[in-house]
């Protein structure tokens, strides 16, 4: 219905108490709330105060009572082990209850913390849900993180128990987890009482007597545990995100708001109904994995896909389409970088023809800025709506999206569309005023934020205020820059740090990347600002070419320089670009632009904990040196 989206959004901001109270009726409560929203201690706010519920009960038990016990809840698809396993709601609930019993036997209870350091296997999901079942708080750390990074998280959240596995599997190699875990515990000041280790057949971990326990043994010996009631304002989990000081920030997710927001998002944003198959091609170590592999699909009574593989190389660039066809996926969610990797190897989408995608209805993209060329590739080859949407670890669910379950709005490539109901998104300019239409500034969210957003950082209210709430009082600072156009569409151009100042002109590197990505031979790209004695900063482009590229490297670089000059203008001062074999990224697919800029400007930098392959930074330094930069490369500290 035309206008329904704008009506709902307006209603959510004008009367948030009634809007979210109605949404909360879809969640199971042991006890209803006394107050929908308490923001009397601004800038802090709390949702559904007085309400009592349980995350695992809403994910599993309630659906079994509603008759979904025999429906498949989780499909584990692992091309790296050639395994597909399905768990019904009843089967998954039984395993979760028994492992919760095992954790209870190890002394884990209400409010205790459990670190989960696991690969993409069903036991990771089971451990998360089992922790929530007990009213404990999980903190999932991406499997394979370096010992130092894991140790900082151990010291910050002081877990009673750590749950891990003997190894992870990457294409062509095993990653032993246990030596990394042992080193982290040795390094940490806090020592967990126990570690529960799931022994995978590909590699058996050595166990530390008195501390380490075998998963299968403790699960088999345990009696099932019932769900524990918790307050809606109690934390469900802590998820660490990188901090500028080198000390990670522990984002807290409140139980009640998390339940309500994620349950609401499934039918309204993604347009998915109970019983349908939903697939988020992410990792449980990231917020996408928390929200849209483990929790939201199960809260809504859907079937969720847990995929242990890569978009290319397991075995080829058609693996995503194989998974969609095999499991009759209705809606999928992945990062634009995954699509670009597929497009690089299969630019014409030839591998799609092998698979029946007749049940596939929508492709969602998030995790980084989606360039129009990637969006167009999805629309052209998948022949379904391709939805760019924008959110953060801190928000826990989409902030801006085309909400397919409310009203499908016209698409503007380069924009994730309009703010989702509940989110009051604004842009503040360099003068600290609300920006005019099309004026680039800092993207902020008016407080209080809706249910599910972080209420604070783990045991660090002051850092929460300093990190997010100080620069723009009354607003949450997203750290992203962009503009809202005359139709109310948000355009997220780059991180605030990626707005470069060229001879006094504030320019978005994201806008330049759009131009570069439109070149027919470019698979993916990045633009950074490098120091310049005359102009302050100048842009520099990095290009990864498609495998089918027709032109020579120097021809492509000349082309893109001319394209930027034509489409953005001489003011951009875009005069240099280079072709590289790959771009440095985090394991979640974000390009490490800030690190590349530090290399170019001869600044020392900290090796990012989440980098996919550290060797690539040396390759980038070499490319920069060939262009006359990074002549005094300091390397990582």
N, C-alpha and C positions, 0 to 999 in steps of 0.2 A: 504494500500500500504506500503510495507516494506520500512523503512527509512523515511517515511513521518513525523513521530513525531520528529526525530532528525533534519530534514530539517526545520520544522516550528520553533523549539526552537532556532536553530542557527539564522534564519532570524529575530526572535523577539529581539535577543540581538544585532545583527549586525546593524539592521535598525529599531529601535523601533518606530521612527516617522511614517514611512509608515505602519508598522504592525498595530499600534494602530489607525492610521487614517482610515485604511480600516475597522477595527472592529467598529469604531465609526459611520460608515455609516449606521449601523443597528439600530441606536438610533435616535429618533426624536429630532430635534433641532429647536428652534425658530430662532436661529442665529448660524451659524457654527463658529468654533473656529478660532482665528487668529494664534495661535501657539499650536502645539500638546503638546510639553513638554517645560517647562521653568524651567531649573535647574541652572539658573544664580546665585541664592542665596544659593548654596549648603552649608550645606547638605539638605536644604529644596528644594522641587520640587513641581511643579503644572502642572496638565494635562488639556489640552483643554482650554487654557486661551483665554478668549474672547467669548467663546461659551455660549449660553443661552438655558436653557431647563427647564423641570419640571419632577420630579420623578413620581408623581401620573399620569400625562398625559401619560407617557411612560408605566405605569403599567395598565392603564384602558382605557382612552379615545381613544388612538390611535387604540386599538384593536377593539373597537366598530365601528370606522370609516372604519376599514379594514374588517368588516363583522362578527366579533366574538361576537357581543352583546348578542346572545342567547346561547353561549357556557358557560358551568359552569366554573367559575373562582376559586371558593372556596368551598370546602366541609368541613363542621364542623361536626366532628364525636366525640361524647362525651359519652363513655360508663359509666362515672360516673353520668351522668344525663339521660342516655338512649335516647339520642337525635342525630339525623342526619339532618342537614339543608344544602341546596345547594343554592349558589348565582351565578347567571349568571354575566357576565362582566357588562351588563347594570344595573342589580340590585345592584351590589356592587358599581359601579360608582355613582349611584343615592344616595345611603346611605352615601358614602364618601363625595360627594358634599354637601349634606345637613348638615352633621356634621361639615364639614369645615365652612359652613355658620354659624353654632352655635358658633364655636370657634371665628370666625371673629366678631360676635356680642358681644363676651366677650372681645374684644380688641386684640385678637391674630393676628399678622400680620407678614410680611416679617422679618426674622431674630430673631423673638421672640422664646423663648424656652417653650416646653410643656413636662412635665414629665408624662409618662404613666405607671401606676402601676396596672397591670391587670392580671387576670387569662387567661387561654387559651380559650377565647371565641371570636366570630367574631368581637365584638366591639373593641377588642385590635387591630386587623388588620385595622379596619375602622378608629380608632383614629390615627394610624401611618400614613396612607395614607392621611387622612384629614389634618394633620399637614403639611405634605409635599406639599399638594395641595396649601396651603397658602404661601409656601415659608418659613415657620417657621421650627424650628429645634426640633425634638423630642429626648427625652432621656428615653428609656424604662428601668424601674427598675423591676427586677424579682419580681413577686407578692409574698408577704409573707416575703420579706426582713425585718429585724428588724428595728425599728424606728431610731436607731442611724445611721445605714448605709444609710437609705433613707434620713435622715436629711443632711448627708454630701454631698449627691448628689444634694439636694435642694439648699444648700448654694453655691455649686460650679457652677451650671449652671443657677441659679436664674430664675426659670420658672415663666412665667406670669400666667400659669394655670396648674393644675394637673388633670389628668383624671384617675379615678379609678373605682372599683366595690365594692359592699357590701361584697363579699366573694369569696374565692377560694374553690375548692373541692378536697380533697385528699381521697384515698380509706378509707372509714369508718369514715371520719370526715370532718367538715367544718372548714375553716380558715377565720375568720372575718378579712377583710382588713382595714375597716374604723377605728377601734381603733388604729391600727398600724400607719395609715396615720395621724390621729389626733395627736398622740404622736410625730411623726416625725416633723410635722409642729410646734408644741409647742417647740420642741427642737431646730429647725433651726432658724438662725438669719434672713434669708430671708423668707418672707411670700408671698405666691401666692395670686393673686387677687381673683381667684375663684378655686373651685374644682368641677368637673362634675362627678357625681357618678351614675354608672349603677347599679340599684337595681335588684339583682337576686332574684327569688322567694323563694329560700331556706333560705335567711336571709336578713332582711331589716336593712339598716344602719341608725343610727341617724344622722341628718343633722345639720350643724352649720348655723344658720340664717345669711343671708347676705354674706356668703362665698360659701356654698355648694349648688349645683343645680342638679336637677334630669335630667339624660341623656335623657330619653324619652321626657320630657317636652321641653328641649332646642332644641332637634333635630326636633321635630314636628313643633315648632314655627319658625324655621329658613328657610330662602330662600337659595337655592343652591348657592355655591360659585364656581367661575371659577378658573382655574389653574393660578398661578402667576409665571411669568418668573423669573428664578434665574440664577446667574452666575454658570458656571460649577465648579468653585473653591469654591462656597459657601458650607457650611456644610449641609448635608442632616440630619445627626443625630450625637448624642454623645452617646457612649456606654461605661460605666465605667467598668474597670477591676481592680482587686486587686493590690494595691501598697505595696511595702515592708515597707513603712513608716506608713502604716495604713490609709493613705489618698488615696482614689481610683484615678486611672488615667482615665481621660476622653478622650477616643479614638475618634478622629474626622473622619467622613466619608465624603469625598468630593463628591458632587452631580454628576458631569460629569463622573469622573473616576469610581465611583460606578456603574453607569448605564452601561457603556461600558464593564467593566470587568465582571459583573454578566451576562449581555446578552450574551457575548462571551462564558462564561463558560458552559451554559446550553447545547448547541449542541456539543461543543468540548470536554469538560471533561465528562459530564454525558451522552452524546449521546441521549438527549431527543429532540423531535421535538414539535413544536406548536400543541396544541390540545391534547397532551398526559397528563396523570396524574402523577404528581411527589409528593412524600411525604418525607418531612424531619421530623422525629419523634424527635423533640426537643421542645424548648419553645421560645416564642417571646422575652423573657428576655435575651437570649443568642445570640451571633453573628450568630449561625446557623439559629435561628429563624428569625432574621432580613434578612439574605441573602437568605435563601432557603425555608422558609415558605412564607414570605411576598413578597420579591422583585424579585429575579431572575425568579421564575416560571411565575409571572405575566408580567415581562418585556418580556418574551419569548412567551407569549400567551398560556401557559400551564394551567392545572387545578391543584391547590395546595390543599393538605389535611391539615387541622388544627385539631389536635388530642388532646383531653382533657382526658388523661388517663395515664396508666403506662404499661410497657411491661409485667408485671405479676400482678395478683390480680384484674384486671378489665376486665373480671372476672378471667382469667387464663393466662397461658403462651402461649396461642394461639391467643391472641388478635391482635398482629401485623399481623398474617397471615389472620385473619378475615377481617381486614381493607384493606389489599392488594386485597383480593378476592372481597369484596363488592364493591370497588370503581375502580377496574381494574387498579391498580397502575402499572406503567411501571418500574419506578426506585424509590428506597427508600434509605434513608440516615439516619443512627442512630449511636449511640456511641457503641463501643465494650462492655461497661459495661451493656448495655441493652441486648445484645445477651448473655452475660455470665449469666445474671439473668434468661433468658429464658432457657438456657442450663442447669442451676442448677436444675430447676424444671422439665424440659422435655429433659433429655440428649439425648434421641434417636430420638427426633423430631417427636414423635408420633402424636402430635396435628396438624402437617402440613397436615396429610392425610384428615382432615375434610374440607379442603379449596381448591378451584380451583385457582392455581397460574399460569395458562397458559399464562397470559398476562404479568407476571412479568419477567423483563429482567436483572436487575442488583441490587446488594446490596452494597451500599457504607457505609464505616465505618470511623469515625473520631471523634475527641474530646479528645482522649488519645491514647497512644500507643496500637496498636492491636497485641496481641500475636498470633503466628502462629496457635495455637490450636483453637482459636476462628475463625480465618479465615478459617481453614480447616472445622470446623463444619458448617459454612455457605455454603461453596462450596459443601460439602457432602449432606447436607439435603435440601438446597434451589435449588441446581442444576442450578445455574446461576453464572456468574462472581461475586466474592466478592472482592471489591476494597477498600483496605486500602489507605486512603489519609490523608495528613497532612497540617494543616494550623492553623491560630491563630485569636483571636479577632482583633489584629492589622492589619492583612493582609486583612481580610474581605472576602477572597475567597481562593480556594486551591493554595498552594505553590508547593506541590509535589503530583502527582497523576498519575495513569494509565489513560490516556485520551481516553475513549472508543469511542468518536466521531472522533478521529484523526487516531489512530492506536492502537490496543490492544497489549500491550507488554507482554512478558512472566512474570509471577508472581514469585516474590521471597518472600516467607513468612517472615514477620518481616520487610519488606521494603515497603514504600508507592510508590515505583517505582522511576521515574525520575522527576526533576523539570519541572513544567508546563511552556509552552512558556511565556516569559515575566519575569520569575524569574531566576536570576543568583545566584544560591545557592552554597556556598563554605564551607569548613571546615578549621578552624584555630587551630593549635596544641598549646601545652603548651608553646612553644617558640615564639608564635606569628607569625609563618610561615604557609603557606598553607600546609595542611596535605597531606601526601602520601596516596595512596589508602589503605583502610582498617584501617587507623590510626584514633583513636577516638580524637575528639576535639570539639570546639565550632562551632555550625552551625550558619553561618552568611549569609546575602544577600547583594550583591554588590549594591550600590546606583548608580542611582536613582531606587527606586522600581517601579513596574508597576502601571497602573491606579487602583484605588480602595483601595490601601494600605493607611494607615494613613499618612497624611502629617505633623501632629503635635498632641499635646495634647491640650485639650480645654483651651485656654487662658494661656498656660504654655509652651512656646517654650523651655525654659531652661531645664525644667524637661524632655521634650522629648529628648533633646540632651543627658542629663545625664543618662537617663534610657536606651537608645537604641543605641546611636551613639558614645559614648566616648571610650569604651574599645577597639574597633577596628575601627579606623578612616577610613572613606570611606565605611563602612559596617553597616548594621542594625544587631544588636545582637538579635537573636531570643530567647535566654535563654535556648535553647535545645542543647543537646550534641549528637554526633553520628559520623558516618563516611560515606564516599562515596566509594563504592567498585570499582573494576577494570572495571566494565561494566557501571559505571556512576549512579548506583542506590544509593539513599540515605537511610541510616538506622538510624532512630531516636531512640536512645537508652533510653534517660531519660532527665529530666531537667538537666541543667548544675550543679545544686546543688546536683543532685543524682548520680554524678560520685564520687565514694568513693575512698579513698586512703588507701589501705591495705598494710602496711609495704613497702611503697614507690611505690606500683603498682596501677595505675589508672584503676579502674574496673567499669563497668557499671552495676547498679542494674537491668536495663532492660534486659540485657543478662541473668542474673540469673533468672529473672521472666519467661523468655521464657522456661527455663528448668523446673521450678516448674509447670508451666501451662500445660506441656506435660504429667504430671502424670494423670492417668485415673480417679482418684477420686477427683481431684482438680477442683473446679468450677472457682475460681479466686484467685489471690494472690497478694502480695506486698512484696518487699524487701527494707529494709532501711539500712543505715550505722549507727552503734552506736559506741560511743566512747570506745576506748580500750587503756589501759595504755601501752601495749607493741607494738601493731601494728598501733596505731593511730585510726583506725576504723576497725570494722569487720561487715560483713553483717548479717542481721537477717531476717528470712522469716515469713510471716503471710499467713495462708492458710484458705480458705473457701471451705468446701467440698461439693460435689454434694449430693443431697438428696438420691441418689442411691448408695452412697459410700459403697464399700464392706469391706474395711479394717478399723481397729481401728485407732484412731488419732495418737497414738505413732508409729504405723507401717508406716503410711503415712509420718510422719516427718522423720523417719529413711530413708525411700525411697528417699525423695527429697534431703536430705543431701548427700546420696551416688550418686545420679544423678548429682548434681552440681560438686562433686569431680571428677566424671568420665568425664563429658562433658566440664567443664571449667578448672578443675585442682585444686590441693591443694593450689595454689596461692590465690584462692578466699577466703580461710579460712572460708568457709561456714559450720558452725557446729551446728547452732541452727535454729529451726523453731517451730512455734506453730500453733495450729488450733484455729480459732476464729469463732464466729457465723456470723460475718459480718465485713466489712471494712468501716472505716469512709470516707465519700465522700462528695463532693459538690453536689448541686442539679442537676448539669449538668453531674455528673458521674465521675468526676476526684477524684482519691484516694488522701487523704491528707497525703502524705508521709512525707512532711517536718514537719507537726504537730506531727505525730507519732514519728519522730526522736527526736523532742524536749522533748516529754514526756519521752522517753527512757533515754535521757541524763540529765534529771532533770532540763531542762531549762524552764523558763516561756514562755508562748505563748499567742497570742491573739486569742480568739475564732473566727474561720473563719466565716465571715458573711454569706457565702453560704453553710454552712454545712447542710447536710440533716437531721441529728439527733444528737444533742450534747451529748446525753447519751452514744453513742458508744465510745466516748473518754475515759470515765471512765472504760468501759469494756476493752478497749485496755490497759489502765494503769494497770488494774488487771492482764491481761495476761503477761504484761512485768514484773510486780513484781514477778510473779510466776517463771520467768526465771532469776530473780536476777537483773533486771533493774528497773528504776523509783522508787527507794526506797525512794526518797525525792521528790515525785511528787508535783510540784508547782501549777499545774492547770492553767486555763486561766486567763489572766489579763483583 
